[in-house]
């Protein structure tokens, strides 16, 4: 296998898609339920790849197309082999929600001092993590790796590849219950990151205000906490939601001024503290930390504020689960804006808990007298007046335009609430 690994070091990088072949790259033929990359190995070579790895012997030629028993496993083993060539801090990040924003903020802070490698977007699965690690080069000083999970064992698979020596779990909540079956399943899987870091004498940065996370670390000493209590390594105070987060923070020898951010949602307060904690851990100056935090602007429908001609929109519709939905609503309810309306899309992948969890969300809205519109079949089961699909809502908004409102858009990616922005 190591002979095949050496092919990587003769190439310009990795490619798994013949539509995006780069000259002199190593093409790895992956397979899925609806595609077989082995069929495109020759095409990859013709389009500029230097070598290709296939896992069906019939497609190999031992000249520039080589056989490995399992192409995906080859990719993962190659990534682990490559990661071991670097003695640099590798930070593993997971959590039910907030991990992508936390990853971006941590990178923003550390990049003020270090040459960082960071997961692009949310390429955080069994393919995305290896592809990220294979971008490591001799100039990188820190790697920041996001790790996602849909079912038990997913995080263990990723930590075995990335071998992080720092870990942070943003939070543990009810996400992907269809795969995990229960909250206990989520806790056990997310904790696989902490267990790996502890076993290898690494350091854990954690939210001391999250009791579920704190309980996993009672017997571990190599840790640093963030939260609202003054005993934390980094502690902060949430000052205002207008709708953007305004806060201040302190450490043992530093007290910040008020920091105005470009992110909405009280839940992002802890994402800021996590990033600050890593900045302090790696001795980034407080001034640089504050500059990075205050200048960070979100993208991709994550905690974005968009002012249209008619309304102010809070875009938080990249994904949704019961814990992130509740956090978004709690923050929206407590901010200082007027004429509030929540447009809520279905929370997907909840399995048998779906009906109960959707009903709980609407109960929060009713208790707080928050006006709402729902989209999706799951919400419609508990709110018959809701819209079955995004197209139904689009037709309604064309005939009944909304004006002078503060609107939260929150829902799972599959609902595609961003489609109605032009109508708001």
C-alpha positions as CSV (number, residue, x, y, z in Angstrom):
1,X,0.0,0.0,0.0
2,X,2.8,2.4,0.8
3,X,4.2,2.0,-2.8
4,X,0.8,3.3,-4.0
5,X,0.9,6.1,-1.4
6,X,4.1,7.3,-3.0
7,X,2.2,8.0,-6.2
8,X,0.4,10.9,-4.4
9,X,3.8,12.7,-3.8
10,X,4.4,12.6,-7.5
11,X,1.1,14.4,-8.2
12,X,-0.3,17.9,-7.8
13,X,-3.2,16.8,-5.6
14,X,-6.3,14.5,-5.4
15,X,-9.3,14.4,-7.7
16,X,-12.4,12.2,-7.4
17,X,-14.5,13.9,-10.1
18,X,-13.5,13.7,-13.8
19,X,-15.4,17.0,-14.4
20,X,-12.8,18.7,-12.2
21,X,-9.6,17.0,-13.2
22,X,-6.4,19.1,-12.5
23,X,-3.3,18.4,-14.5
24,X,-1.0,15.8,-12.9
25,X,-3.5,15.0,-10.2
26,X,-4.1,11.6,-8.6
27,X,-7.6,10.4,-9.5
28,X,-9.3,8.1,-7.0
29,X,-12.2,6.1,-8.3
30,X,-14.9,6.2,-5.7
31,X,-18.2,4.3,-5.9
32,X,-21.7,5.2,-4.7
33,X,-25.3,3.8,-5.1
34,X,-25.7,5.7,-8.4
35,X,-22.1,6.0,-9.8
36,X,-18.9,4.0,-10.3
37,X,-15.8,6.0,-10.6
38,X,-13.9,3.0,-12.0
39,X,-15.7,3.6,-15.3
40,X,-14.0,7.0,-15.6
41,X,-10.4,6.1,-14.7
42,X,-9.2,6.1,-18.3
43,X,-11.0,9.4,-19.0
44,X,-9.3,10.9,-16.0
45,X,-5.9,10.0,-17.4
46,X,-6.8,11.4,-20.8
47,X,-7.9,14.7,-19.2
48,X,-4.7,15.2,-17.4
49,X,-4.5,13.0,-14.3
50,X,-1.1,11.5,-13.8
51,X,-2.2,8.4,-12.1
52,X,-5.5,6.7,-11.1
53,X,-6.5,4.3,-8.3
54,X,-9.3,1.8,-9.1
55,X,-10.8,-1.0,-7.0
56,X,-11.9,-3.2,-9.9
57,X,-9.0,-5.1,-11.4
58,X,-10.5,-5.0,-14.9
59,X,-9.8,-1.2,-15.1
60,X,-6.2,-1.3,-13.9
61,X,-3.2,-1.4,-16.3
62,X,-0.3,-1.2,-13.7
63,X,1.1,1.6,-15.9
64,X,-0.8,4.7,-14.7
65,X,-4.0,3.0,-13.4
66,X,-3.4,0.9,-10.3
67,X,-5.5,-1.4,-8.3
68,X,-6.3,-1.2,-4.6
69,X,-8.9,-3.4,-2.9
70,X,-11.1,-0.5,-1.8
71,X,-10.7,3.0,-3.3
72,X,-12.4,4.7,-0.4
73,X,-10.3,2.9,2.2
74,X,-7.2,3.8,0.1
75,X,-8.2,7.5,0.3
76,X,-8.6,7.3,4.0
77,X,-5.4,5.4,4.7
78,X,-3.5,7.7,2.4
79,X,-4.9,10.7,4.3
80,X,-3.8,9.2,7.6
81,X,-0.4,8.4,6.3
82,X,0.0,11.9,5.0
83,X,-1.2,13.5,8.2
84,X,1.5,11.5,10.2
85,X,4.2,13.3,8.2
86,X,3.3,16.6,10.1
87,X,4.0,17.3,13.7
88,X,1.6,20.2,14.0
89,X,-1.5,20.8,16.1
90,X,-4.6,19.3,14.5
91,X,-7.9,20.6,15.9
92,X,-10.9,18.4,15.6
93,X,-14.3,20.1,15.8
94,X,-17.7,18.4,16.0
95,X,-21.1,19.1,17.5
96,X,-24.9,18.9,16.8
97,X,-24.9,22.5,15.5
98,X,-22.5,25.4,15.3
99,X,-19.5,23.4,14.2
100,X,-19.1,25.0,10.8
101,X,-19.4,28.5,12.2
102,X,-17.0,27.7,15.1
103,X,-14.6,26.2,12.6
104,X,-14.7,29.4,10.5
105,X,-14.2,31.6,13.6
106,X,-11.4,29.5,15.0
107,X,-9.7,29.6,11.6
108,X,-10.3,33.4,11.4
109,X,-8.6,33.9,14.8
110,X,-5.6,31.6,14.3
111,X,-5.0,32.7,10.7
112,X,-4.0,36.1,12.1
113,X,-0.8,34.5,13.4
114,X,-0.4,31.1,11.7
115,X,-0.6,29.5,8.3
116,X,-3.7,27.3,8.8
117,X,-5.3,24.5,6.9
118,X,-9.1,24.6,7.4
119,X,-12.0,22.4,6.2
120,X,-13.6,24.1,3.2
121,X,-17.4,24.6,3.6
122,X,-18.8,21.6,5.4
123,X,-16.7,18.8,3.7
124,X,-16.7,17.0,7.1
125,X,-17.5,13.4,6.3
126,X,-15.6,10.2,5.5
127,X,-14.6,11.7,2.1
128,X,-14.3,15.4,3.0
129,X,-12.0,14.9,6.0
130,X,-9.4,12.8,4.0
131,X,-9.5,15.3,1.1
132,X,-8.9,18.2,3.6
133,X,-5.9,16.4,5.2
134,X,-4.4,15.7,1.8
135,X,-4.1,19.4,1.3
136,X,-1.6,19.7,4.1
137,X,1.8,21.0,3.0
138,X,5.1,22.0,4.7
139,X,3.9,25.6,5.1
140,X,0.9,24.8,7.3
141,X,1.4,25.3,11.1
142,X,-2.1,24.3,12.3
143,X,-4.9,22.2,10.8
144,X,-8.6,22.8,11.7
145,X,-10.7,19.8,10.8
146,X,-14.5,19.8,11.0
147,X,-16.1,16.4,11.6
148,X,-19.8,15.5,11.0
149,X,-21.8,12.5,12.0
150,X,-25.1,10.9,11.0
151,X,-24.8,7.6,12.8
152,X,-22.9,5.8,15.6
153,X,-19.2,5.3,14.8
154,X,-18.9,8.2,12.3
155,X,-16.7,10.3,14.5
156,X,-14.5,7.4,15.5
157,X,-13.8,6.8,11.8
158,X,-12.8,10.4,11.3
159,X,-10.6,10.8,14.4
160,X,-8.8,7.6,13.4
161,X,-8.0,9.3,10.0
162,X,-7.2,12.8,11.3
163,X,-5.7,11.9,14.7
164,X,-6.5,15.3,16.3
165,X,-4.5,16.4,19.4
166,X,-7.0,19.2,20.2
167,X,-10.7,18.7,20.4
168,X,-13.9,20.8,20.8
169,X,-17.5,19.7,20.8
170,X,-19.7,22.8,20.2
171,X,-22.8,21.2,21.8
172,X,-24.7,18.0,21.9
173,X,-28.4,18.0,20.9
174,X,-31.1,16.3,18.9
175,X,-29.6,16.0,15.4
176,X,-29.9,13.1,13.0
177,X,-32.0,11.1,15.4
178,X,-33.1,8.9,12.5
179,X,-29.5,7.6,12.4
180,X,-28.6,7.8,16.1
181,X,-32.0,6.6,17.4
182,X,-31.7,8.6,20.6
183,X,-30.0,11.5,22.3
184,X,-27.8,9.0,24.1
185,X,-26.6,7.8,20.7
186,X,-25.6,11.3,19.8
187,X,-23.7,11.8,23.1
188,X,-21.8,8.5,22.6
189,X,-20.8,9.3,19.0
190,X,-19.8,13.0,19.6
191,X,-17.8,11.9,22.6
192,X,-15.7,9.7,20.4
193,X,-13.7,12.9,19.6
194,X,-13.0,13.6,23.3
195,X,-12.2,9.9,24.0
196,X,-9.6,9.9,21.2
197,X,-8.0,13.2,22.3
198,X,-7.9,12.0,26.0
199,X,-6.4,8.6,25.0
200,X,-3.6,10.4,23.2
201,X,-2.9,13.0,25.9
202,X,-4.2,15.9,23.8
203,X,-6.1,19.0,25.0
204,X,-9.8,19.6,25.0
205,X,-11.4,23.1,24.8
206,X,-15.0,22.9,26.1
207,X,-18.1,24.8,27.0
208,X,-18.5,24.6,30.8
209,X,-22.1,25.9,30.6
210,X,-23.1,22.8,28.7
211,X,-23.7,20.1,31.3
212,X,-23.8,17.2,28.9
213,X,-20.3,18.1,27.6
214,X,-18.9,18.9,31.1
215,X,-20.0,15.5,32.4
216,X,-17.9,13.8,29.8
217,X,-14.7,15.5,31.1
218,X,-14.9,15.1,34.9
219,X,-11.9,12.8,35.1
220,X,-9.6,14.7,32.6
221,X,-7.1,17.4,33.4
222,X,-5.8,18.5,30.0
223,X,-8.7,20.9,29.3
224,X,-9.6,24.5,29.2
225,X,-13.1,25.8,29.5
226,X,-15.1,28.7,28.2
227,X,-18.5,30.0,29.4
228,X,-20.2,32.7,31.5
229,X,-18.6,31.9,34.8
230,X,-15.5,33.7,35.9
231,X,-13.6,30.5,36.8
232,X,-13.4,29.6,33.0
233,X,-10.2,29.9,31.0
234,X,-12.2,32.4,28.8
235,X,-15.4,33.8,30.1
236,X,-17.8,36.2,28.4
237,X,-20.9,38.3,28.9
238,X,-23.6,38.6,26.3
239,X,-24.5,42.3,26.1
240,X,-27.1,42.7,23.4
241,X,-28.8,41.2,20.3
242,X,-29.7,44.1,18.0
243,X,-30.0,41.6,16.1
244,X,-26.2,41.2,15.9
245,X,-24.3,39.8,18.9
246,X,-22.5,42.3,21.1
247,X,-20.4,40.9,23.9
248,X,-17.3,41.2,26.0
249,X,-14.8,38.6,27.2
250,X,-12.1,38.2,29.9
251,X,-9.2,35.9,30.6
252,X,-6.8,35.8,33.5
253,X,-4.9,38.9,32.5
254,X,-7.2,40.6,30.0
255,X,-10.6,42.4,29.9
256,X,-12.0,43.3,26.4
257,X,-14.0,46.3,25.5
258,X,-17.5,45.7,24.0
259,X,-17.2,43.8,20.7
260,X,-19.8,44.3,18.0
261,X,-20.1,41.3,15.6
262,X,-21.7,40.5,12.3
263,X,-23.4,37.4,13.5
264,X,-26.9,37.1,14.9
265,X,-28.2,34.6,17.5
266,X,-27.3,34.2,21.2
267,X,-26.1,30.7,20.3
268,X,-23.2,32.2,18.4
269,X,-22.0,33.8,21.7
270,X,-20.5,30.4,22.6
271,X,-19.0,30.0,19.1
272,X,-17.2,33.3,19.7
273,X,-15.9,32.1,23.1
274,X,-14.6,28.9,21.6
275,X,-12.6,30.8,18.9
276,X,-11.2,33.2,21.5
277,X,-10.2,30.2,23.7
278,X,-8.2,28.7,20.8
279,X,-6.7,32.1,20.2
280,X,-5.5,32.4,23.8
281,X,-4.4,28.7,23.8
282,X,-2.1,29.5,20.9
283,X,-1.0,32.9,22.2
284,X,-2.6,35.1,19.6
285,X,-2.7,38.6,20.9
286,X,-6.1,39.8,22.2
287,X,-6.1,42.7,19.8
288,X,-5.8,40.3,16.8
289,X,-8.4,38.1,18.3
290,X,-10.9,41.0,18.6
291,X,-10.1,42.2,15.1
292,X,-10.8,38.7,13.7
293,X,-14.0,38.3,15.7
294,X,-15.5,41.7,14.8
295,X,-14.6,41.5,11.1
296,X,-15.9,38.0,10.5
297,X,-18.9,38.1,8.1
298,X,-21.0,34.9,7.7
299,X,-21.9,33.4,4.3
300,X,-24.0,30.5,2.9
301,X,-27.2,31.2,4.8
302,X,-25.6,30.8,8.2
303,X,-26.6,33.6,10.7
304,X,-26.8,36.2,7.9
305,X,-28.8,39.4,8.1
306,X,-30.2,40.6,4.8
307,X,-32.1,43.9,4.5
308,X,-34.4,43.8,1.5
309,X,-36.5,46.7,0.2
310,X,-39.4,45.5,2.4
311,X,-38.1,43.5,5.4
312,X,-35.1,42.5,7.5
313,X,-34.3,38.8,7.1
314,X,-32.3,36.6,9.5
315,X,-31.1,33.8,7.3
316,X,-30.4,30.6,9.3
317,X,-31.6,28.1,6.9
318,X,-28.6,26.0,6.1
319,X,-29.7,23.2,8.4
320,X,-32.0,22.6,11.4
321,X,-32.6,20.1,14.2
322,X,-34.6,20.5,17.4
323,X,-31.8,22.0,19.5
324,X,-30.7,24.5,16.8
325,X,-34.3,25.4,16.0
326,X,-35.1,26.1,19.6
327,X,-31.9,28.2,20.0
328,X,-32.7,30.2,16.9
329,X,-36.2,30.9,18.2
330,X,-35.1,31.8,21.7
331,X,-32.6,34.3,20.3
332,X,-35.1,35.7,17.8
333,X,-37.7,36.2,20.5
334,X,-35.2,38.0,22.8
335,X,-33.7,40.4,20.2
336,X,-34.8,44.0,20.1
337,X,-36.5,44.0,16.7
338,X,-40.2,44.6,16.1
339,X,-42.9,43.0,13.9
340,X,-41.3,39.5,14.1
341,X,-42.3,36.6,12.0
342,X,-40.7,33.1,11.9
343,X,-40.8,31.2,8.7
344,X,-39.9,27.6,9.7
345,X,-39.1,24.7,7.5
346,X,-39.2,21.0,8.4
347,X,-36.5,19.5,10.5
348,X,-35.4,16.3,8.6
349,X,-33.9,13.0,9.7
350,X,-35.7,12.8,13.0
351,X,-37.3,9.4,12.5
352,X,-39.9,8.4,15.0
353,X,-39.4,11.6,17.1
354,X,-40.3,13.9,14.2
355,X,-44.0,14.6,15.1
356,X,-43.2,15.2,18.8
357,X,-40.2,17.6,18.0
358,X,-42.1,19.6,15.4
359,X,-45.0,20.0,17.9
360,X,-42.6,21.3,20.6
361,X,-41.3,24.0,18.2
362,X,-44.8,25.3,17.5
363,X,-45.6,25.2,21.2
364,X,-42.6,27.5,21.8
365,X,-44.0,29.9,19.2
366,X,-47.5,29.9,20.7
367,X,-46.3,30.3,24.2
368,X,-44.2,33.3,23.2
369,X,-47.0,34.7,21.0
370,X,-44.6,34.7,18.0
371,X,-46.2,34.8,14.6
372,X,-45.1,31.9,12.4
373,X,-45.4,30.3,9.0
374,X,-44.5,26.6,8.5
375,X,-43.3,24.8,5.3
376,X,-43.1,21.1,4.9
377,X,-45.1,17.9,5.4
378,X,-43.8,17.3,8.9
379,X,-44.9,20.7,10.2
380,X,-48.1,20.3,8.3
381,X,-49.0,17.3,10.5
382,X,-49.1,19.5,13.6
383,X,-50.1,22.8,11.8
384,X,-52.7,22.1,9.1
385,X,-52.6,25.7,8.0
386,X,-48.9,25.4,7.1
387,X,-47.6,25.1,3.5
388,X,-46.9,21.7,2.1
389,X,-43.9,22.9,0.0
390,X,-41.7,25.9,-0.7
391,X,-43.5,26.4,-4.1
392,X,-46.9,26.7,-2.3
393,X,-45.4,29.4,0.0
394,X,-43.9,31.2,-3.0
395,X,-47.3,31.3,-4.6
396,X,-48.8,32.7,-1.4
397,X,-46.1,35.4,-1.0
398,X,-46.6,36.6,-4.6
399,X,-50.3,37.3,-3.8
400,X,-49.7,38.4,-0.2
401,X,-46.4,40.3,0.0
402,X,-44.9,40.9,3.5
403,X,-43.6,44.3,4.5
404,X,-41.9,46.0,7.4
405,X,-41.2,42.8,9.3
406,X,-38.3,41.1,11.0
407,X,-38.3,37.6,9.6
408,X,-36.4,34.5,10.8
409,X,-35.9,31.8,8.2
410,X,-35.0,28.5,9.8
411,X,-35.2,25.0,8.4
412,X,-33.4,22.0,7.1
413,X,-31.3,22.3,3.9
414,X,-33.7,20.1,2.0
415,X,-36.6,22.6,2.4
416,X,-34.6,25.4,0.6
417,X,-36.1,28.4,2.3
418,X,-33.6,30.6,0.6
419,X,-35.8,30.3,-2.5
420,X,-38.3,32.8,-1.1
421,X,-35.7,35.6,-0.3
422,X,-36.5,37.4,-3.6
423,X,-40.2,37.6,-2.5
424,X,-39.4,39.1,0.9
